Amino acid sequence: MPSAAERTRTLVQSTCSAVLLVPGLQGVRPDQLVPDARRVGPDGDVLLDFPADSPAVRAATHAQDDELSAVLEVTDVAPVAVPHRIRGRAWVSGWLTRLPGIADPGRMMLRLEVGEASVDDLWGASQVEPEAFAEARADPLIDHEAELLQHLHAAHAEQVASLCTLLGDRAELLLNGGRAVPLALDRFGLRIRISGGTHSFDARFDFPEPVRDVTGLRRAMHQLFEAAY
């Protein structure tokens, strides 16, 4: 399974929605605290791109040499419609400073120096040390996961459902009118959510070996579907 640090790093570098929580800015509209872009720098700092006149930039400017604490909260929502659609959240807390001259005109790059991080997702809840976050790498499928899941759901629903034959008695819910929807995808495997009525559960299907790219993923998915027939 992916480590907690890898899962946190993947969420931070993904296109999931994120908001920057800064003490003293509780009255600001939430959309004003959403960075327009974010990435992780070579030292593990989180770099956030904001309009130069945003409340977050003003707060960092007024803090000057004082430490301004902040928390980046990332919310991961499944790209396909399933019950309980939020797949997880990650929090990265630390100290916020400006990086003048990095962003385009009219914008400002803010650096969040990581003090601690945590994740609560489909794998469970874990704390992440700053060093582990800096050393981790995002999942190689991060840029394609949403599109791939939507494609599996739209074009390969029957094959996804066929994977339930590998579950034995646990597939009874699907046989009684339930449905199977691809929920999450990473280099180690595919997770689907099986639901019917008021009940649902997740099933995880591991690949024979971790995949490195979309080409390897196609081979791994082919092997999974073959095993189900």
ZIMOSUL-V890783 format. One record per pair of residues at least 4 apart in sequence whose ideal C-beta (glycine too) atoms are under 8 Angstrom apart, sorted by the first residue. I is the first residue (numbers start at 0). J is the second residue. If there is no record, write none. Layout:
# ZIMOSUL-V890783
i=I j=J
i=I j=J
This chain:
# ZIMOSUL-V890783
i=0 j=122
i=0 j=187
i=1 j=5
i=1 j=6
i=1 j=9
i=1 j=122
i=1 j=138
i=1 j=185
i=1 j=186
i=1 j=187
i=2 j=6
i=2 j=131
i=2 j=135
i=3 j=7
i=3 j=118
i=3 j=122
i=3 j=125
i=3 j=126
i=3 j=127
i=3 j=131
i=4 j=8
i=4 j=116
i=4 j=127
i=4 j=128
i=4 j=131
i=4 j=132
i=4 j=134
i=4 j=135
i=5 j=9
i=5 j=135
i=5 j=136
i=5 j=137
i=5 j=138
i=6 j=10
i=6 j=87
i=6 j=89
i=6 j=118
i=6 j=120
i=6 j=122
i=6 j=125
i=7 j=11
i=7 j=89
i=7 j=91
i=7 j=116
i=7 j=117
i=7 j=118
i=7 j=127
i=7 j=132
i=7 j=135
i=8 j=12
i=8 j=39
i=8 j=132
i=8 j=135
i=8 j=136
i=8 j=137
i=9 j=13
i=9 j=137
i=9 j=138
i=9 j=141
i=9 j=185
i=10 j=15
i=10 j=73
i=10 j=75
i=10 j=87
i=10 j=88
i=10 j=89
i=10 j=118
i=10 j=120
i=11 j=17
i=11 j=37
i=11 j=39
i=11 j=45
i=11 j=71
i=11 j=73
i=11 j=89
i=11 j=91
i=11 j=137
i=12 j=37
i=12 j=38
i=12 j=39
i=12 j=137
i=12 j=141
i=13 j=73
i=13 j=75
i=13 j=137
i=13 j=141
i=13 j=144
i=14 j=145
i=15 j=73
i=15 j=74
i=15 j=75
i=15 j=76
i=16 j=33
i=16 j=73
i=16 j=74
i=16 j=76
i=17 j=33
i=17 j=34
i=17 j=37
i=17 j=71
i=17 j=72
i=17 j=73
i=17 j=74
i=18 j=29
i=18 j=32
i=18 j=33
i=18 j=71
i=18 j=72
i=19 j=32
i=19 j=33
i=19 j=34
i=19 j=47
i=19 j=55
i=19 j=69
i=19 j=70
i=19 j=71
i=19 j=72
i=19 j=95
i=19 j=109
i=19 j=111
i=20 j=24
i=20 j=32
i=20 j=69
i=20 j=70
i=20 j=71
i=20 j=72
i=21 j=32
i=21 j=54
i=21 j=55
i=21 j=58
i=21 j=67
i=21 j=68
i=21 j=69
i=21 j=95
i=22 j=68
i=22 j=69
i=23 j=58
i=24 j=32
i=24 j=54
i=24 j=55
i=24 j=58
i=27 j=31
i=27 j=32
i=27 j=54
i=28 j=32
i=29 j=33
i=31 j=53
i=31 j=54
i=31 j=55
i=32 j=53
i=32 j=54
i=32 j=55
i=34 j=47
i=34 j=48
i=34 j=49
i=34 j=55
i=34 j=109
i=35 j=48
i=35 j=49
i=35 j=50
i=35 j=106
i=36 j=47
i=36 j=48
i=37 j=45
i=37 j=46
i=37 j=47
i=37 j=48
i=37 j=71
i=38 j=45
i=38 j=46
i=39 j=43
i=39 j=44
i=39 j=45
i=39 j=46
i=40 j=44
i=40 j=45
i=40 j=46
i=40 j=110
i=42 j=133
i=43 j=113
i=43 j=129
i=43 j=130
i=43 j=132
i=43 j=133
i=43 j=134
i=44 j=110
i=44 j=111
i=44 j=112
i=44 j=113
i=45 j=71
i=45 j=91
i=45 j=93
i=45 j=110
i=45 j=111
i=45 j=113
i=46 j=98
i=46 j=101
i=46 j=108
i=46 j=109
i=46 j=110
i=46 j=111
i=47 j=55
i=47 j=71
i=47 j=108
i=47 j=109
i=47 j=110
i=47 j=111
i=48 j=102
i=48 j=106
i=48 j=107
i=48 j=108
i=48 j=109
i=49 j=53
i=49 j=55
i=49 j=56
i=49 j=106
i=49 j=107
i=49 j=108
i=49 j=109
i=50 j=56
i=50 j=105
i=50 j=106
i=50 j=107
i=51 j=56
i=51 j=102
i=51 j=105
i=51 j=106
i=51 j=107
i=52 j=56
i=52 j=57
i=53 j=57
i=53 j=107
i=54 j=58
i=55 j=59
i=55 j=69
i=55 j=95
i=55 j=109
i=56 j=60
i=56 j=97
i=56 j=107
i=56 j=109
i=57 j=61
i=58 j=62
i=58 j=67
i=58 j=95
i=59 j=67
i=59 j=95
i=59 j=96
i=59 j=97
i=59 j=109
i=60 j=97
i=62 j=66
i=62 j=67
i=62 j=95
i=66 j=94
i=67 j=94
i=67 j=95
i=67 j=96
i=68 j=92
i=68 j=93
i=68 j=94
i=68 j=95
i=69 j=92
i=69 j=93
i=69 j=94
i=69 j=95
i=69 j=111
i=70 j=90
i=70 j=91
i=70 j=92
i=71 j=90
i=71 j=91
i=71 j=92
i=71 j=111
i=72 j=88
i=72 j=89
i=72 j=90
i=73 j=88
i=73 j=89
i=73 j=90
i=73 j=91
i=74 j=85
i=74 j=88
i=75 j=85
i=75 j=86
i=75 j=87
i=75 j=88
i=75 j=89
i=75 j=120
i=76 j=84
i=76 j=85
i=76 j=86
i=77 j=81
i=77 j=84
i=77 j=85
i=77 j=86
i=77 j=148
i=77 j=182
i=77 j=183
i=78 j=144
i=78 j=145
i=78 j=148
i=78 j=149
i=79 j=148
i=79 j=149
i=79 j=152
i=79 j=180
i=79 j=181
i=79 j=182
i=80 j=84
i=80 j=180
i=81 j=180
i=81 j=182
i=81 j=192
i=81 j=194
i=81 j=199
i=82 j=192
i=82 j=194
i=82 j=199
i=83 j=199
i=86 j=120
i=86 j=121
i=86 j=182
i=86 j=183
i=87 j=118
i=87 j=119
i=87 j=120
i=87 j=121
i=88 j=118
i=88 j=119
i=88 j=120
i=89 j=116
i=89 j=117
i=89 j=118
i=89 j=119
i=89 j=120
i=90 j=116
i=90 j=117
i=90 j=118
i=91 j=111
i=91 j=113
i=91 j=115
i=91 j=116
i=91 j=132
i=92 j=113
i=92 j=114
i=92 j=115
i=92 j=116
i=93 j=111
i=93 j=112
i=93 j=113
i=93 j=114
i=93 j=115
i=93 j=129
i=94 j=111
i=94 j=112
i=94 j=114
i=95 j=109
i=95 j=110
i=95 j=111
i=95 j=112
i=96 j=109
i=96 j=110
i=96 j=112
i=97 j=107
i=97 j=108
i=97 j=109
i=97 j=110
i=98 j=102
i=98 j=107
i=98 j=108
i=98 j=109
i=98 j=110
i=99 j=107
i=101 j=108
i=102 j=106
i=102 j=107
i=102 j=108
i=113 j=129
i=113 j=132
i=113 j=133
i=114 j=129
i=115 j=126
i=115 j=127
i=115 j=128
i=115 j=129
i=116 j=126
i=116 j=127
i=116 j=128
i=116 j=129
i=116 j=132
i=117 j=124
i=117 j=125
i=117 j=126
i=117 j=127
i=118 j=124
i=118 j=125
i=118 j=127
i=119 j=123
i=119 j=124
i=119 j=125
i=121 j=182
i=121 j=183
i=121 j=190
i=121 j=201
i=127 j=131
i=127 j=132
i=128 j=132
i=129 j=133
i=130 j=134
i=131 j=135
i=137 j=141
i=138 j=144
i=138 j=185
i=138 j=186
i=139 j=186
i=139 j=210
i=139 j=211
i=139 j=212
i=140 j=144
i=140 j=147
i=140 j=184
i=140 j=185
i=140 j=186
i=140 j=210
i=140 j=212
i=140 j=213
i=140 j=216
i=143 j=147
i=143 j=213
i=144 j=148
i=144 j=183
i=144 j=184
i=144 j=185
i=145 j=149
i=146 j=150
i=147 j=151
i=147 j=184
i=147 j=213
i=147 j=216
i=148 j=152
i=148 j=181
i=148 j=182
i=148 j=183
i=148 j=184
i=149 j=153
i=150 j=154
i=150 j=155
i=151 j=155
i=151 j=156
i=151 j=159
i=151 j=181
i=152 j=156
i=152 j=159
i=152 j=180
i=152 j=181
i=155 j=159
i=156 j=160
i=156 j=179
i=157 j=161
i=158 j=162
i=158 j=224
i=158 j=227
i=159 j=179
i=159 j=180
i=159 j=181
i=159 j=191
i=160 j=173
i=160 j=178
i=160 j=179
i=161 j=224
i=161 j=227
i=161 j=228
i=162 j=166
i=162 j=179
i=162 j=189
i=162 j=191
i=162 j=202
i=162 j=204
i=162 j=223
i=162 j=224
i=162 j=227
i=163 j=169
i=163 j=170
i=163 j=173
i=163 j=179
i=163 j=191
i=163 j=193
i=163 j=202
i=164 j=170
i=164 j=227
i=165 j=204
i=165 j=226
i=165 j=227
i=166 j=170
i=166 j=202
i=169 j=193
i=169 j=200
i=169 j=202
i=170 j=174
i=170 j=193
i=171 j=175
i=172 j=177
i=172 j=193
i=172 j=194
i=172 j=195
i=172 j=198
i=172 j=199
i=172 j=200
i=173 j=177
i=173 j=178
i=173 j=179
i=173 j=193
i=173 j=195
i=175 j=195
i=176 j=195
i=177 j=193
i=177 j=194
i=177 j=195
i=177 j=196
i=177 j=198
i=178 j=193
i=178 j=194
i=178 j=195
i=179 j=191
i=179 j=192
i=179 j=193
i=180 j=191
i=180 j=192
i=180 j=194
i=181 j=189
i=181 j=190
i=181 j=191
i=182 j=190
i=182 j=191
i=182 j=192
i=182 j=201
i=183 j=189
i=183 j=190
i=184 j=188
i=184 j=189
i=184 j=190
i=184 j=216
i=186 j=206
i=186 j=209
i=186 j=210
i=186 j=211
i=187 j=205
i=187 j=206
i=187 j=209
i=188 j=203
i=188 j=204
i=188 j=205
i=188 j=206
i=189 j=203
i=189 j=204
i=189 j=206
i=189 j=220
i=189 j=223
i=190 j=201
i=190 j=202
i=190 j=203
i=190 j=204
i=191 j=201
i=191 j=202
i=191 j=204
i=192 j=199
i=192 j=200
i=192 j=201
i=193 j=199
i=193 j=200
i=193 j=201
i=193 j=202
i=194 j=198
i=194 j=199
i=194 j=200
i=195 j=199
i=204 j=223
i=206 j=210
i=206 j=219
i=206 j=222
i=206 j=223
i=207 j=219
i=207 j=222
i=208 j=219
i=210 j=215
i=210 j=216
i=210 j=218
i=210 j=219
i=211 j=215
i=212 j=216
i=213 j=217
i=214 j=218
i=215 j=219
i=216 j=220
i=217 j=221
i=218 j=222
i=219 j=223
i=220 j=224
i=221 j=225
i=222 j=226
i=223 j=227
i=224 j=228
